[in-house]
Amino acid sequence: MTNGIIEESDTIGKFGYVVCSKNSTITYSFTGTRIAIFGYAKKDSDFSVQIDSGKWINLKCLKSEELNILFSNIDLENGNHTIKIKCKNKNVKFSCFANG
């Protein structure tokens, strides 16, 4: 990861997790038709997700800090995509970006 940008070749799962700090944004580019983001977030963590240049989707974690699917989309056109995640009020730990 460089300057908040995670490359598809980065193997986050082997090395633990990536932390998106409060009021920061991380970016992940991938190829495929679907994406799932796994991670740890404290209850009431607010964050937003944007795929490509689409509308920002506001999310809130409702469970306590345990491994969860934080976001998924299985309805993308086949091709290159970029997802941005903006953490708002708390740090969020992302452990895996699964795409296909």
Number of C-alpha atoms within 10 A of each C-alpha: 15 8 8 16 13 19 14 15 9 13 15 17 13 9 9 12 17 18 18 20 16 16 12 16 18 20 19 18 18 20 15 15 16 18 20 15 16 19 20 22 25 17 14 14 21 20 26 17 20 16 19 13 10 9 10 15 13 13 16 15 18 12 14 13 15 11 14 16 15 17 15 14 12 12 10 13 11 11 10 12 18 13 17 19 21 22 22 20 14 18 19 26 19 22 21 19 22 13 17 11
